[in-house]
Amino acid sequence: MNDRLVRASKYMSLLLRHQPEKVGLALDANGWARVADLVSLTQKGGVRLTRELIEEVVAGNDKKRFVLSEDGERIRAAQGHSIEVDLALPPRQPPEYLYHGTASRFLDSIRKSGIVRGKRHHVHLSPDEETAIKVGQRHGKPVILTIRSGDMWRAGIPFYCSENGVWLTDEVPPAYLSIAEDVKS
């Protein structure tokens, strides 16, 4: 993704996941905003979005962070919100194992408390180790945690799968995870 698209993607993430009020954008209860509103409200400053640029970001984002409605009139972030939204995802049985990438400096806390969602609505889990490594690298020396998600599901802990394939849950207790200390990045 070129610099123009990266800049637009980051601005869209800010507005659709964290601070819609920055430009006066209204999100509905499920996190959807009108594309026309996003375009018009960003013309005053920040990154000036156009419908074409938004569509290019949605199509070109390798992580599929954004979802357009079927009619193309509404947009939302797939997950990662720090503001109150209900993505209306049904509970879904996860694979037996999921993965979480983090940095080695967080291991002591994770061993003690498990993986907690922090300021976001859910803990984000990857279906494969490669994706988890990429996530962990963003935070420092990567460490991959293997989650016994099948056991969690059978214990009654709900999981959800976002439109871009990221698995979500409220927390991962320490009893359900193991840590791969030596990651080759």
N, C-alpha and C positions, 0 to 999 in steps of 0.2 A: 504494500500500500504506500503510495507516495505521500510526501509531507502534507500536501493539501488535504488529502483524505484522512490522514492520521489526526490532523488538527480538527477537522470537522467531526470525526468520530469521538474524540475526547470531549468536545464541546457538547455533542449530542448526549454522551454519557452523563456529563454534569447535569444537563437539563432534564433528562428523562429518568435518571436514577437518584439524583441527590438534591438538586436545587432548581426545580421548575420556576419557583418564585423569582429567580434572578432576572428573568425576562417577562414574568407575568403569565407563564404558560399554565394552563389548566389541564391536569390529568384526571381521568375518571377513577373510580374505585379500583379498577383493574390495571391502572397504569397507562392507559391509552391517551394519546393526545392527537388532536387533529393536525395533519401534516400542514395544511394551510396556515394554521395558527403558528406552528413552529417556524415556518418560513417568514411570515409577516413580523413576528415578534423578534426575530434575530436580525432584522434589517437595520436596527438602531446602533448596533455595536457588537463586540465579540466577534464571532465567526458568522459571516452573512451566509445563511443557508438558502439554497434553492431546492425546489422539488427534485431537480435532476441530480444535484449533489447528494441529497439525502438518499435517493435511490441508488446512486453509485456507492455510497458508504454501506448501505444495507447489503447490496449484492457482493461487494468486494471485501467485507470484513470476514477474515478467516475464522474468527470465533463466533460469528453469527450473533453478535450482541444485541441486534435490533430486529424487530419483527414488524412487517407491514401487514395491515389487515387485508383480507381477501380483495376488497375493493380498492385498496391502495390509498384510502383516505385517512387512515389512522396509523399511528406508529407507537411502539413501546419498546422499552428495554426488556430483553428476555429474562434477566434476573440481575441480582446485585444491587438492589435498591436499599438505600438507607432511609428512605421516606416510607410512610405507610401506604402500601398497595396490597391488593389481593390478586395474585396472578391467576387465581381460580384453576389451579392445576389439581387434577384428581390424584389421590394417593396411588402409587404404583409400585409393584414388587421390583426391587432392584436386582442386578446381577449378584452373584454370591460375594464378589469382591469389587470394591471401588477404591479409588486412590485419591490422596490429597497431597499436594506439593506445598512445602513450607520451607522456611530457612532454619538452619541448625540452631540459631540463637533462640528459637521458640520452643525447643524440645523439652526443657525442664518444665515449663508451664503446661505443655500438652501432656506430658507423662502424669502430671498431677491432676489436671482438670479435664483432660480430653480436648477435643476440638470444639470451640465455642464460636458462635456466629459473630460476636463483637457487635459492631454497629449495623450490620446487615441483617436481613430477615432470616437467612438460612446459612448453614455451612455449605460450601460448594465442593462437590466431589467429582472426580473425573472417571470416565469409564476405562481409561488406559493409563499406563505408567508414563508414556511419552508426554502426554498432555500435562500430567502432574509435575513432571520434571520442568517443563516450560514455566508453569505457574511458580514453582519453588525458586527458580532462577531469578525471578523478578524481585525477590526479597532477600537475596544473598546466596550463600552456599546451600544448594538445594538438598532437601531431605524428602524422601517419599514415604508416606504412611499408607499402609495397606489396611483397609477397613473391611471388617467382616460384616458387610451390609446384609447378607442373607440372614445371618444370626440376629442382627438388629431387627430386621423385618419380622422374623418369627417371634421375637420378643415383644412385638406390638409397636415398634417405633416406626412412624410413617416416613415414607420417602416420596419425592416428587421428581419428575423429569421435565426440565424446561424445554422450550421449543428448540433450543440449540444443543440439546443432548447433555447439558450439565445436570448432574443429580443433586438434589437439595434435601436437607434434613435439618432439624432444629439444633442438634448437637450430636457429637460422637463421644460417648463415654470412654474413658481409657481402657476399659475391659475389652472393647471391640477393635482395638487397633494394634498394629505392630509397626515397628520402625525399621526401615532399611537405611542403615547408617552410611554406607558407602555408595553414593550415587555417582555414576560416570556421566558428567554433563558435557 
